[in-house]
């Protein structure tokens, strides 16, 4: 990876330039049996479309606050990188009432209604499916994102020292986020080609780092497991072998 990368969007660009075809995020939902694998190129395409939606249709600007009410999921990872691409501050499990925008899963729609700005809902169905009935007061992400452009350019440069992420009550700049991700990767012994299986949620820095940022910072990939309590010890061992996991968190 490029040592000069200072934002998550920089890291993704470097990953795309290095090897667009390699896996980046492999997602399992052990309550439904869903498995989705996204290469660097496919993930970057989702990020570009989502960033275009965020900047264009939703009118988000650098410094705006987005309450991200989503579990550990591949689409959550996409939104985190889309926010970083635009310069929007992603507040993980943030207060919708104090946010400029909110992005919600199906289980937090009532809470998300407190946001007075733009509201986006994700059904979190297999293959990114839409809601059978669109929730009132929300744009359905699965309806809005497919028509967005496949390439993204921010209207204004993203400041690496500007606020980028709020998680667990702590605010990190983009540069601090990247630096901490690199530190975590070094502690875990991650390097190019490492494959991290994580059963942590996205509601803590540890979960976000293990489930996305540390691998992205070092040329690795993640196997992200939702509802891991549904997976037996034998099932975990089989997944570790079949996915060629090098590190488990």
N, C-alpha and C positions, 0 to 999 in steps of 0.2 A: 504494500500500500504506500501511498505518497505521504511522506513525513510532513509535507506542507499543508495537508488537509486540516481544516479548522472547523468545519461544520459537518453535520451528518450528511447533508447533500453533497459536500465534497467527497466524503467517503464513498457514497454510492456512485458518483461519477468515476472515481478511480477503480472501483470494483467492476463497473461496466466496461471500462477501457481495458482492464486486465484480462477478464475472462467472462464475457456475457452469458455463456451457455452453462456455466456451473450452477448447481443448486445454491440458493441463498436461504430460503425459508421453506421448511417442510412442516406442515401443520397437521396435527391429529386432534380430533375431538373423540375422546373415548366414551362419551355418552351416546354418540350417534354412529360411530364407525367411519366418520369422514376422514379422508386424507387428501391434502392438497400440497403439491410441490411447485414452488415458484423458482425459476432460474433468476439470475441477476437481471437479465434482460426483461423477463416478464414482470418481475417485481418493479423494476424501474419504470416500465410502461404504466403500471397501475399508479405509481407515485406521480408520474407526469400528468395523467388524466385527473387524479384527485387534486393536485396542485392547481391545475387549470380551473377546475370546479371551484376551488376555494378562493382563488384570486379573481376569477372572472365572474361567474354567476353569483357567488356569495359575497363578493366585494371585500374580501379580507385584505388587510394591509399589515405591513411589518409592525410588530408591537401589539397587535390585537391579541386578545386572550380567548382561547378556545377550550371549553370544558370538555374533556375527552372521557366519556362514560362508557368505556368498552372493556371487555375482559381480555386476557391474553388470547390473541387471535391474529391470523395473518393480515386481516384487514385493519386491525389496530396498528400493526407495524407499518402498513402503508400510510395511514393517517399521520403517524409520528414523523415520517420522512417527508410527507407532503407539507406539513406545518413548517418543518425546517427549511424546505425549499422556498416557501413564501416569506418566511420570517415571522410567522405566527407563533405565539407562545402556547405550547400544549400543556394544559393543566390537567394532569392525570387525576381522575376522580374529583375534579374541581367543582366549585360551586357554580351551577348554571346561572343563578341569579346575579352573580357579579361578572359574568363572562360576556364577551361580545358575540360569541357563537357557541353552539353546543353540538356535539356529535354523540349520539346515544344508541345503545343496543336496545333490543326489544324489552328488556326487563327494567329499564330506567326511564321510560318515556314520560311517566307522570312527573318525575323529578326534573326532567329536562325542560318541561313546559315553563319553568321559572325563568328561563332565558328570554330576554326581550328582543334578542337579535335573531339571526338566522338559525334555524334548527334543521339538522340532518339526522335521519334515522337509518340504522342498518339492521336488517333482519337477521344477519349472521347465519343464513341458511347455506347448505352445501353449494359450492361453486358460485358463491356470491349472489344467490337468488334474491329476488325482490319480495316484499311483503305481499301476501295474498290480497290484503286490503290496506292501502296506504294509510298510515296513522295521521289523523287530523292534526294540522299545525306543523307538519314536518315534510321536508323533501326526502323522498326515498332514494338513498344513495345508489342502489342498484338500477334505478330508472335514469338518474341524472348523469352518472359517470361514463357510460359507454360512448356517448357522443362527443366527449371531450377530446381535445387534441392529444396526440401521442408524444409531443415534445413540449417542454415547458421552459419559459424564460421569465424570471421575476421582473416586475415593473421597476423595482428598486433593488440594489445589491443588498444581500443579507449581511448584517454586521455580526461577525463571529463573537464579538464581546457583548452583544446585546442579549437580553433575556431569551431563553430558548425552551426551557422545560421546567415545570414545577411538579415534583413528586414527593409525597411524604412530608409536605410542608417546606421543602427546600427548593429554592430556585437556582437553576444552573444556566449560565450562558452556553451558547453553542460550543465555544472553544473549551470551556470547562467540562462540558459533557464529553467531548471527544477525548480530552486528556484523561478523564477518569475512566472512560471505556478502555483506553490503552493500558492504563494501570491495572485494571481488573483482568484484562487479557493476559498481561505478564504474570500476574499472581496465579492464574489458572493454567499457565503454560500453553496458551493458545498461540497458534501461528498459522501460516498459510496452509489451507487444506484442513484445518481442524473442524470437527463437527461436534457441536454441543447439543446434547439432549437436556432440555430443561422442563421441570414440572412446576416452576414458580409462576406466580401470577404477574401481571403487569402493574400492580398497584404499589410496588416498591422499586427503588433504584436497582436493587440486586436482581429483581426479576426482569427489568427492562434491559439491564446490561447483559445478563446471561441469555436472555431471549431475543436479543437483537444487536445492541450496540457494540459489545466486545468482539463478537465474531465479525461484524461489518468492518471494524477498525483494523482487523488483522488478516483479512482475506479468508475468513472461515465461513461457516454456515451453521444454521440452527435447526434443531428438530423440536418444535414447540408443541407441548402437550397440554390440551385443555381437558378438564375433568379427569385428571390422572388417577384419582382414587378408584376409577372403574377398571384400571389396568392391573392385572395380577402380576406377581413377581416373575412368573414364567413369560408372560406377555411382554414385560419390560425387557427381559433378557433377549427375547426373540427380536424385539424392535431394535435394541442396541446393536445386535449382530446384523440384521438386515439393512439398517440405515448406516452402517459403518461408523457408528458413533465413536469418537475418541475421548470425549469428556462428558460426564453426567453431573448435572446440578440439581 
